[in-house]
Amino acid sequence: MTLKTRFCKTAHLLFILFLAIQFLPNQISKPDAAAYAVGFAAAVELLLLIASATAKKRAGLNLPADIAAFLYVLLIAWTLATAKGNLLKEMLFPPPGVVFQQCAEDIPQLLGHIGSSLALIAQGYLLALAAAVPLGLALGYSVRVGSAATYIAKFLGAIPPVVYIPYGIALLPSFRAVSVLVIFLASFWPILAGTMSGVLYVEQRILDSARALNVGRGTMLFRIILSAALPQIFIGCGQGLTVSFILLTSAEMIGARSGMGFYVKNYSDLGNYTRTIVGVLVIGVVISVVFFLFNKLQKFLLRWK
């Protein structure tokens, strides 16, 4: 690629425009902490320049450039609507620099809440994965049993797991255990349904070839059928992970004393909307990173496709 192709991007012009906007007079009474917003934008620009310099193909450069452009447009609109235009209520919608400053100051606290949330997700989700995949393989191996079990799993999976919270509170010793139960139930049914669906729709020629080689039942289930069913299993896993994060955040906002949901609810109750926005943005970033890693794992395990 030529230097023009690498470095002449709309995102770079938007970055310059964002810097130019900082010279406009402020229309709010409090400091806008613009240095933090500029620092964030500069970090994004540096990453984009590194990607531009190291990208081997043009297609590999388009995605980071588009993401950077979106972030710059968001920062420009946010700055104009708050610090430079005062179009939004200052208490509810602080400028981006104020939010980034607060985020930097709260990093130790945020890391603790993120760790608490991810620990709950990991416990409930991994338990669901360990239970649902083997059970789905066993039930789906029989067409008759698997067909009936699929409808039962869809029926039970349609029941919102939050309705089990009263029973969890009555039977389990702590709110943490209740949260793990809710995440487990939220993940278990989609993963089970996806596993059974994948097993039931494995191509018959694959099964016939395996039977012709006289493979054992265990090898058939865990080496052949499991591999062939992985695309459907990952669909169920993705659905379970999405619902788990939604329910976890909701549960933390109801009765937890830690976690990202608690962080948002606690500071919104105190009227600290700067920290509320920080919490919302951090939740979005954490979930995006988790799904990025999930998609990378999916592509690695399904590379044979």
C-alpha positions, 0 to 999 in steps of 0.5 A: 500500500502507498503512504496515501492509502495508509495515512490519508483517512477521514479519521485523521481529519476528524481528529484534527477537527476535534482538536480545533474544537477545543479552542472554542470558548466554554459555555459551562460554569465548571472546568471541562477537563479538556486535557483528558478528552484530548489525551484519550483522542490522542491515544486512539490516534496513536493506535490508528497510526500504528495500525496504518503503519503495520497493516499488510492489507487495505481491508485490515486497515478499514476496521480500525479507521472506521472505529476511530472515526466513530469515536471522534464523531462521538467526541465532537458531538459530545463536546459541542453539546456540553462544554462548547454549546451547553445544549444539555443539562450540565449536571446530567451530561458532563463533558467528555473530559470530566468523565475521562478524568473521573474514570482515571481517578476511579481506576482502582475502584473500577478494577475491583468492581470489574473483577467481581462481575467477571468472577460471577459471570465465570462461575455461573457460565462455566458451570452451565457450559460444563453441564449443558454440553455433555447433557446436550450431546447425550440427549441429542444422540437419540433423535426421538429423545433429542427432538422432545428435549429441544422443545422442553429446553426452549420452553424452560429457557423462555422463562426469565431466570429472574423469577427464580431469585425469590427461591434462590434467596430463600434457599441459598446462603448469600446474594453471590450464590443467588447471582451465580444461580441466575447466571447458570440458568440464563446460560444453561438453556440456550447452550443446551438447546444449541448443543442438541440442535447441533447434534440432531443436524449433524450430516448423516454421511459423517455419522455413516463414515464413523460407524463404518470405521467402527468407532466407539460411542465415546469417540463418536460423541466427543470427537466426531459429533461434538466437532460437527455440532460446534457451530450450533453450540457456539450460537447457544453459547453466545446467546447465553453469554449475552443474557448472562451479562444483562441479568448480572448487571440487573441483579447487581443493581438490585441487591449486590454490594459490588460489581459494575451494576452496583457501581452505576446504581450506587452513584445514580442514587447519590446523584453523581451522574459523572460516575454513572456515565463512567460505569455505563461506558466501562460496562460497554467496554468490558462486554465488548472485550469479552465478546471480542475474545469469545469471537476469537475463540470461536474462529480458532475452534471453527478454523476447519470451516 
